[in-house]
Amino acid sequence: MKIPLKWLKEYLPTDIQPAELAERMTMAGTEVAVLNSHKDKWPNVYVGQIMEVNRHPNADRLVLVKVDWGQGQETVVTGAPNCKVGDKVVFARTGAVLIDGHNGKEIVLKPAVLRGVESCGMVCSERELGLSDEHEGILVLPADAPVGMLASEYLGEIIFDLELTPNRGDLMCVTGVARELGALIDRLPAISDPDFKATGPDIKEKIEIEINNSKLCTRYTASLIEGIKLGESPDWLKERLIACGMRPINNVVDATNYVMLEFGQPLHAFDYDQIKSRHIIVRPAAEGEVLTTLDGVERKLSPDMLLITEPDRIIALAGVMGGENTEVTEKTSRILLESATFDKQSIRKTARDLKLQSEASARFEKGLSYELAPIALKRATQLILEIAGGQAASGLIDVLPNKKERNGIVLSLAKVNQILGYEKEPPDACKIAKRLGFIWLPEYVPGMEEFGYGATEDMVRIYPGYWRMDIETDIDMIEEVARIAGYHTIPCLPLDKAIPKIETPPLPGMKRFLRQILSGYGFQELISYSFTSREMLSRVSSGAEPEFLAISNPMSSEQEVMRTSLRPSLYASLAANRRFEKDGLRLYELGRVYLPKENKKQEEPEMLCAVIAGGSSQSRWQRNTAGFDFFDVKGIVESMVSRLGLSADFVVSDEHGLSHGYQAGILVGDMPVGILGQVSPQTADKFDITEPVYMFEINLSKLITRAMVRRKFNPINRFPAVERDLALVIDRHITNRQVIDILSEYDLVKNAELFDMYQGKQIAENKKSLAYHLLFQSDTHTLKDEEVDGVMSQILGRLNTETGAVLRS
């Protein structure tokens, strides 16, 4: 938001330097930069004074003007008729960049000889400086203009450029900034209530206004001006609009924009003669209605959009843009001026859905008080009468369906000191409220009469100004006390207690721990966008296009949907970076995926996905050419899950995108939590990967439910263990998992490890040999051989019954 300092000083006269004013606002929470509107203009152009004016010896219409520009005197030849000795002028030296008065293009001023006399510079008109089209004579400056000052400094407008926070909509206007600065320097701004002289007939005889949705439109005010003359605005008004970054259009539109910048209330002018019914209705749109807006675009409307209509047609999109059918044109002589209060959420949604962001919608969507509407309307009517003429109808249309009384905010002065930490010399909260333009009254507490008074000294009720819609609670007011008193006044007190221990939530804590584990295993983390394309996801899908959560307004086709898998970004990154790594490459990513469910609900689990490819050695001096294999990735998963205090089991799986026979589902207890295996050649080829790649994927949202289970401490077993080997001949379709599950059901079997598998000539064709190393141990006594032999017999019997296994001879 750009605010010209000259305009600001009309409401808040002050001699404080602009840099200091900007610093005070910045320290109070609104960052301000001080700009000069002409800082980079007019090099070699100065304020000068005419010392002599002489006739040109060879031309009747030219004169010789001697100019003192502070660092010397130069003689220039000019045909300007208004050159007078003693006048302060704008003098351009050789090398200055000016506007050619004939064709409007930029030129670099060079020495010239005019009718035999050398001209060393130029005295400039407004057109040559680019200030206006006036070029009949030179620009004469005020008598107090300092000779020798750069013209850019003297003519330049000092502008405050504000970086606004979303809650400070009151600072989107000059009066709002004047109130803010006035509170900071303890000086109330001079903001008077505008008014205008009405000489026309009663407005209620001319127009009828109806609001049929008081939630979306809380107030609608209007005035009528007849006999206006549409034309160009005066220079002072145009200059202020330009300084604020707006383009002048005509005196009526410029006046509405000027008042919007002055008071923060958007207004709109209708051509009154185009409102044939003389009846305006404020209502939501009906399904399928359309409106051609002022920019000439036909827009389709939806029922949540608020409209300004006649009984039979739409004339404006409330709070956003007017309609083409009531536009003010050169033929307009009567205007109906609108100043209304619309629901901020409705305006925000309408502007976003139609991609019609405007200066008006930017203010409405921050929230405006209904009290502002008639104030701005009177000011705009007053200004239009001044610059466009005409006469105003008597009275105003003011439709206010539901007037709300302000209850104020009850503030405890003791709470102010408690929250801000003041013990000695706390700021006067009531005085600060007054500096802000708020009203405060002692708060009455029922039942206090018996003690001799009806209000407490600690409690006050504060009524914020209508312009501060962000002040809603006592905490908001306490923040205002801190801002205006100065954050530097808040005392620095040592803590009187130990800093409370921060309990990390389980899932973020697990993610942080997994990052440490995977970094130790040589993995590098990848962070990619949650947005991706349908094409990327289709590379890892099973064929039929899955459902996606589509983005309504994507920045590009590569970010059109929310990702349903981390695999595409990892595969693509592996392919892009593999050629730069001579050894193996290990990548992982932690993040959410977005899985659609029934009834349009959304599941967003946290996932861990990792890929490995290349050689398994990281040592430069002991290079191992062997590549990663299935058991490398399986071992990483087992070790990682073990570090979490859990154990992982693996089952046969048939996941799309992984090679059949080289993949396994990951179980923690009886819960499936993920998948691992080799990426299928067909999938790898879609990402231009030409070597074996292995991956694992774990659903952390499921895994955390097991990791959070409290684990019981068991002391180290002090009894010796007994080791036995067991070799079985078993059907080929029986898996190692089935055998391990049976072995683990015996309490004395503390560990069972497969160390050999054989298929060959000495074993039947449909059989295989599995050899296990068993560890027996008791928690209460030392085991005897007879006891271990008995358990071995039970194991063999059960294996034979359930799997057909026999002891290998």
N, C-alpha and C positions, 0 to 999 in steps of 0.2 A: 504494500500500500504506500503510495507516494503522497506526501503532504507538503505543499509549498509553505515555507516559513513566513512569507509576507502575509499570506492568507491566515495562517495560524495566529500571527501577532495582532490581527484585528480583534480577536477574541481574548487573547492573553498577551497584552503588551509587556515586554520584559527586555532588559538590557543584557541578560545572561547570554554568553556566547553559544552559538549553535552546537559546537562540539560538547560543551558541558551539558546542555539540555539533552542531547542524544545519549550521553554517558549516564545521566540520571535515569532515563527511561530504560536503558539497557540493564542497568543494575536492579531495576524494579521488575524485570521479567520480560520486557519487550525489546528485542534487539533492533537497534536503529543505526543506519548508516547515513552520513551527511553527504549529499551529492550537490554538484553544481550543474544546472541544466545546460550551460554553455562552456563547460570546462575545457572540452577538446576543440572548441571552435575558434576561429579568427586568430591564428598565429600572426604576430607582427601588427596587431591592431590595438590602438591605444586611445585613451581619452586625451584630446588635445584642446588647445584654445587658439582662436583666430587672433592674430596680432595685427595683421594688415590685410586690406582688400584693395587691389589696384586693377585698373583697366588693362586688358590684354592689348599690346601694341599693334597686333595684326588681326584682331577679331572683335567685332562689336558685342557678340553674345557671350564671350568668355571673359573670365576675370582671373587675376593672379591672387592666390590666397596664401599668406605666410602663416604657418601653423607651428605653435610650440607644443611638442609632444612629451615634454618632461626631460628628455635627454638631448635636446637640440631643437633646431627650427628648420623646417623644410618649406619650399614653395611648390604649390600644386596648381594646376590649371583646371578650372571647373566651369560648368555652365549653370550651376545651381543659382537660383535668383535670391535665395534667402541667407546669403553669407553676410554676417555682420561682425565687426570688430568686437572682441570680448566674449563672443559666444563660445560655449563649450561644445565640441563636436567629436565625432568618431573619426580618427585619422588612421589610415591604413598605409603602412610602409611597403616598400618593394619586397615581394615574396609572400605577401598576405594572400590567403585563399578567400575569394569573394564570389558573389553571384553576379553573373553578367546581366545587366539591366535590360538587355535586348532579347536574349534567348533563354534566360533562366538557368544556364549551365554554369558550373563552377569554373573559375579561371584563377590563374596565378598572376598577381599584379606584377608588371614589369615596368621599368623606366620608359617613358614615352616623350616624344617631342611633338607638341601640338601648336601648329602655326608658328613654328620657329622658336618656341619656348619649351625648355625641358620641364617636365612635370615629375617630381620625385615623390609620388604617392598619390593618395586620393582622400578627399573628405566624403564620407559615405552617407547614402540614403538608407532607409529601412529595407528597401528591396535588395540592395547590394549586400546587406548583412543577413538577408533571409528571414527578416522579422515580419515583413508584410509586403504587399505589392505597391506601397507608396514610394514613388521615385521622382516626384515633381521638385523636391528640394532635399537638401541634406537633413539628417537627423540632428536636431538641436537638443543637447542634454541640459539638465537642470544646472543652475549656476554654481551649486556646491559640488559638482562632479570633480573629483581629484585629478588634476592634470598628471599624465604619466602612468596612470593605472591601466592595466590591461582591460580592454573592453569586455572580455569574457568574464572578468571578475566584477566589473561594475554593472553590466547589463544582465549577468547570469542570475538565475533564480536559485536560491538555496532551498534544497528539497530534502525532507526527511523520508528515507526509505525504510519502512517498518516491516520486520518479519513477524507476522502475527501468529499467535497460537490459536488453536481452534475455538477456544472459549471466549476470546476477546473480540467479538463482533462489534463492540462499541467503538473500537479503534479504527473502523473502516470509514471514518468521516472526520472532518476537521474539528467539529465541536467535541467529539469524543476524545481526540488527542489533546485538545485544549483542557478538557476536564482532568485528564490523566496528568498532564504536565502541571496544571494548576495545583493539584493535590501534592505533587512532589516538591514544588517550590513554595507551597503554602500561600497560594494566591488564587482566589476564586475567579474564574473566567467571566467575562461580560457577555452572557448569552441571553438576549432578550426574547420574549415571546413575539413572533412576527404577527402582523395583521395587515389588512388591506382595506381600501375604501371601496365599498360596493354601491353602485348607483343603478344597477339594472333591476329587473323584476325578480320576484321571489323564485329561487331555484326549484322549489318543490312543485311549481307549476310547469316546469320545463322537463323534468326527468323523474322517473321512479326507479328506485333500487330495491332489489329483493335478494335476500340470502337464504338459500334453502338447505345449506349445510353449515351450521354454526361452528362445527369442530374444525373444518378446513378453512373457514374464513371467519375470524372473530370480530372483524370490524371493517367497514367499507365507507370511506368518506369521498366526497366529490365536490368540485366547484365548477362553475360555468363562466367562461369569458367570451364575450361577443365583440365583433369588430376588430379583431387582431389583424396585424399586417405581418405576414410571414416574410422573413428575410434573414440577413446575416446578423450574427450576434456582435455586440461591441467587442473591441479588441481586448479589453481587460478580462472579459469572460472567456474568450477563446484562449487567451494565454494561460489562464488557470486550468482550463480543461486539458490543454496540451501538456502542461507541467505535471498533471496527475495521470498522464498516459491515455487520455481520451481524445477522440477526433471530433472537432466541432462539425455540426450538421446544419442546423438552422436555429433561430432564436427560441422557438418553442421547445424543441428537443434538447437544445443546450441548457435551457433553464431547468428542465426536469433532471438532467444529469448533474447540473451544478448543485441543486438542492440535495440530490442523493449523496454527493461527495461532501456536502456541508453538514447534513444531519443524519445520514445513513439510511434514509427511507427511500426506497425506489418508488417512482411515480410513473404514470403513463398518461399520455394525451391522446384522446380520441377525436376524430373529426365529428363534431356533434351533428352536422347535417347528414352524415352517413348512418346515424342511429335512427332509422325510420320509425321504429315503434315507440321511441322515447321511453323504453322500459328495459332495464338491464337486470338480468338474473345471474346470480353467482351459483353455479352448480357443478357437480362432478360430470365427467363425460359419460356418454353412453357407448356401449360396445360398437365399434365400427365407424364412429364419427371421425371426420377429417377436418383439418384447418390448414389453410395456406397462410403461413406466418409472414412477417415483414421481410424476411430474406427470400421470399418467393418460392419456398419449398412447401409442398403439400405433406402434411404429417398425419399419420394414423394415430388416433388417440385411444386410451384405455380407460376403464371406469375409475381408476384411482387418480386420474388427473383432474385438476380443478380448472373450470372454464369461466370466462366472462361471456355471456351470451345475451342475445335478444330472444324473444319467444320462439322465433323460427330460424335462427342462425347463430353461429359462433362468431364472436368478434375479437377474442383474445385468449391466450393461454396464460392463466393467472400466475403472476409472479415471475414469468419467464420471458414471454415475447408477445407483442400485439399481433393482430391479424391484418392482413393486407387490405381487407375490405373497409377498414375504418382508419387507414393511415392518414396522417397529416401531410398535406401536399401544398403546392403554391396556391391552389384555389381555396384552401381552407380559410374561413373567416371566423368560425366559432369552434371552440374546443371544450370538451368535457375532460376535466383533469381528475384522474383517479389517484387516491392514496389509501391503500388497504393493508390489512394485516392477514397474512396467510400462514397456514400450518407449515412449519419448517420441514418436517419429514416428507410431506406431500410434495413440496417444491423440490426438495433434494432428489427424490425419486423420479419426478417428472423430467428434471433437467438431465439426469443421468440416463434415463431410458431413451430420451430423444436426442441425446448427445448435443444439448443446447445450453451449455454453460454460458451464463451471462453475468454482467456486473450486478444486475438485479437479483438473479437467483443466488449468487454467492452471498448476498446479504440476507435474503429471506431464509436460507437454509441454516444460518447461524441463530435465528430466532430474533424477532423484533417485538417490542411491546406495543400493544394496541394504543397506548397513550401517545405514541410518536406520530401516528397517522395524521391527525388533524393539525399538528404543529407544522409538519413538513408541507401539508397541503396549503396552509395559509402562506408560508414562505414562498412556495412555488407560484402561487397566484399573484402575490405581491411582485415577484420578480418579472413575471410575464407581462404584467401591466406596465412595468417600467420600461422594458426593452421591446415589447411588441405592441403596446397600446391596447385599445379596447376598453370595455367596461365589464365589470364582474357582476354577476347576478347576486342578489341579496341572499345572505345565509349560506349554509353548507348542507349538503346531504350527509347525514351521519347515521349509519345503520350499525347498531351495537347490540346484538341479540342477547348476550349474556355478560353483563358487566361484573367483573370480579374485584372484590375489595382486597386490598393488600393487607395481609396480616402482620407483616414485618418479621424480623428475626429476633428471638430472645437470646441475648448474649450475656454470659457471665464474665465480668471483668476479672474475676479470680481465675477463670478457666483460660483466659488470654495469657495470663502470666504463667500458668501451669504448663500450657502447651508450648509456649515460646521460651520458657526457662528464665523469665525475668524474676529477680529477687529484689533488686534495688532499682529505683527510678524506672519503673515500667512506663511504656508510652501511653499517652492518654488516648484510649480507644475512642472515646466520644468525640474528642477534638479531631481525630483522624477521620471519623465518619463525616463530620461537618466539612472537612477539607475536600472529601470526595463528593460533596453535594448531597449527602444522605441526611435524613432526619432521624433524630434519636430522642426517646422519651424514657423517663424512669419507669420501670416495669412494676405494675401493681400486682401484689401477691395476696390473694384472699386469706383472711384470718389474721392479717398483720395489724388490723385496726386496734386490737386490744393492747398492743405494745406501743401505741401512740403514733403510728405512721402507717401509710398505705402503700408505700413503695420501698423496695430494698435499695440500699446504696450499691449493692454489687450487681444487680440485674438491670439491664436496659433493653428496650425494644428498639431495633433499628429498622428503618424503612429505606432500603436502597433506592437510588434513582431509577426511573423507568428504563434508562439506557443500559443499566447493568443487569442484564437478564441472567448472568452467570452467578450472581450472588443469591444462593438459595438456602444455605444453612449457616449455623454459627461458625463452623470450621472455615467456610468461605470467607467470612468476615474476619476471622483471626488471621487468615492469610493476607488479607488486605492491610491489616495492622502491621504485619511484618514487612510487607512490600513498601508501604509509605514511610514507616519509621526507618526502614533501611535494614537489610539483612545483616549489615555489619554491626548493628546495635544489639543483636541477639547475643547474650553472654555465652562464653565457652566454659562449660562446667565439666569437671571430671565425673566419670561414672561412679555412683556409690555402690554398685553391685557388679558382680562378674558378668561378662558378656554371655548371654545365653547361648548354649550350644545349638548350632544350626543342624537340624535333622534333614539330611538329604532324602528326598522322596525315593522310594525303592527303584523305580524304573530309571530315572536319571543316574542314580548311583550305580546300577548295573551297567548302563551304557559307558559310564566313565571307566569302570573296572575292565570292561571288555576292550576298550580302546588301549588300555595299558597292556593287556594280555596279547592282543593282536600285534601291537607295535613290537613287543618282545619276540614275536614269531616272524618278524620281518615284513609285516604288512604295512601298506600305506593307505591312508584313508582318502576316500573320494567323497566329495560333496557336490551333488548335482541338483538341478531344479526339480521341484515336485511336479512341474508341468512338462508334458512331452507331447509327442504326436501319435496319432492312431497307427501310422505306418511303423514307428519304432516298436510299439507294443505288439503289433501283429507279427513281428518277427519271432516272438517267443510264445505266441498263442497257439492253441491246438487246432485252429482251422476256422471255425465259425467265429465271427467278430464278437468279442465280449462286450458287455455294457461298460460304458465309461461315464465318469462325471465330467461333462463338457464344461468348458469355460465360456461364459456368455460373450465376453469381449476380449478374445486372445490377442496378444501383441503380435504373434506370427503363427504361421501354420505349424511350426515346430513346438508350439506351446498351446495346443488346442484342447487338451484333456489332462486330467490329473492321472498320475502314474498308478498302475495297478501292480507293478513289479519293479524291483530294483535291478533286475537282470539286464535290461537293454543298455542302461547307462554304463554298467560295469563292463559288459562285453565290448561296447563301442570304445570305451576308454582303454581297455586292454589292447584292442586292435590298433588304436592311435599311438600308444606308447611302447608297444612291444619292440618295435624296431630300434628303439633307443637303448634297450637293455640287453646286454650280451648274456647275462645270467637270467635266472628266473625272475618273474614279476608276480607280485602278490598285491592285490587290491581288495579293499572292502568298503562298504558303505552302510551307515546306520541311518534309518529314516522311516517315515511313515509311507504306507501305500494306501490307496483309496479304493476300497472294494464295495461295489453296489450290492445291496441286499434287497429283500422283498419289501414292498410297501414304501419304496423310494427312500429307505433308510440307508445310512452309510456306515461302513465299518472301516476304521482307520488304525490298523495294528502297526506297532513299531516292529520293523524287520531288520535283521542283519543278513547281508548277503556278501559273499567273498568269492574271488576267483584266483586261481594260481595257474601259471603256465611256464614252460621253459625248464631249465636245469634246476636240480634240487640243491646244488651247492652255492653258497654265497662267498666262498673263500677264493680270493684271487690267486693265491699260491698253491691251492689244492683243488684245482678245477675238476669237477665231476660232470661228465657229459651226460650222465643218466638224467632223464626227465622226471618230472613229478608223475605220480601214478595215483590210483584210487586210494591206496592205503596211506599215502601222505595226507590227503585231505581228511580221511577218516580219523587218522591219529590226531590231527589238529583239533577236530571237533571233540574227540574223546578227552583230550587234555584240557581244552577250554572249558568244557562242561564240568570236568573234575575240579578245576580251579574255583568253580562256583559252589563246590560242595555237593555236587550231584553226580549221578552216573548216567551215561548214555547207552542205550541199546539200539540195535539196528535191525530193520526188517526189510524184506524184499519189497521193492516198489516198482511202479511203472509210470513215472512222471514224464509228460510230454516235454521235449527239449533236451532230455538226457538219454544217453546210450543205454539200450536194453542190456541188462546183465552187469552193468557198471554203475549202478545207482542203489541207494538204500534210503529208506525212511528213518528219521531220527526219533527215538522215543526217550522220554524221561519219565520213568515209572511206566504207567499205562497211557500216557498222553503223547500223541504225535505233536512234535514241535517243529519239524523241519524236514529237509531233504538234502542229500549230497550225492555227487556222482560226476561222471564225465559228460561235458556238453556234447550233444550229438553232432556229428559232422554236418548234418543238414542245417542245424541252427547256427553252428560256427561259421558256415559258409555265407550266411546272410550278413555277417559282420566282417567278412573278409579275413577270417581267422583260419590259418592253414595248419595249425599244430594242435595236439591234444590240449584241452583246457578242462580243468576240474573246478567245481564250485560247491559251495554249501550255502544253504539258506535256512535261517532260524527265525521263528516267530517269537520275538522277545515278549510280546504281550501275554503269550501263553507261558513262556519259560519263567517269567517273573513270579507266577503263582506258585511254582514249585520252589523257586529259590528263596521265597519269603518264609517257607515253613521252617520253624525252629528246629535246629538239629541238636540232638542229645549227645553230650560228651560221654565217651567211653574210655576208661583207662586202658593203658597198654596191657595186653595179655601177658601174664608172667609165666604161663605154662608153655612148654616146648611144642612145636608143631611137628607133624608127621607128613612126609611127602610120599606120594605114590603116583605112578604113571598108569594110565588106562588107555589101551588101544582097542578100538571097536571096528567091526565090519558092519556096515549099515547101508541101507538102500540109498541110492544117489539122490532121491528127492527129499530126503530128510536133511534139514538144515542144522548148522551148528547152533543156531539160536534155540532150536527145540531141545537139543541135548543140554545146553547150558541151563535152560529153564528148569529142567528136571534135577540137575546136579545142585542148583542153588537152593532147592527146597529142603535139603538136609542141613541141619544146624551145625554139624561138625565140619562140613565142607566150607571153609572160609574163602577159598579161591579156586577157580577152575580156568585153566588157560589152554587153548588149542595151540599145539606146537608143530603138528604135522598133519598133512592130508595127502593120501596116495590113491591113485587109480592106475591100474596097469595089469600086466600079465598074471601076477600072482593073486589078483582079486577078480571075482566074477564081473562080467561086463556091466551089469546093472547095479554093482555095489561100489562102495568106496571105503577107505580106511581113514578114521579120525583118531588121532592120538592126543590125549589130554594130560596135563600136569596138574594133579590135585594136591591141595594143601588142607590137611585135617588139623583141627585144634579145638580144645575145650576151654571154656571160660572158668571151669571149676576144678579141674584136676588134670593130671598127666595121663595122656592116652596110652593104652596098651595095644599091642599088635592085634590081639584077639578082638578088641573093640573096633579097630579100624577095619579088620577083615570082615566083620559082621556088616558094617555099613557098606563096604564095597560089594558084598553079596546082595544086599538090598538094592543098591544102585543098579547092578547088572540085571537083576530080576525085573525091575521096573522098566529099564531101558528095553529089555527084550519084549516085555508085554506091550509097551506103548509104541515102540519104533521098530521092533524086530531086530535090534542090535545084538550081536554076539561078540564074545571076547576073541580078539584076533590071536591066533596061535603062532 
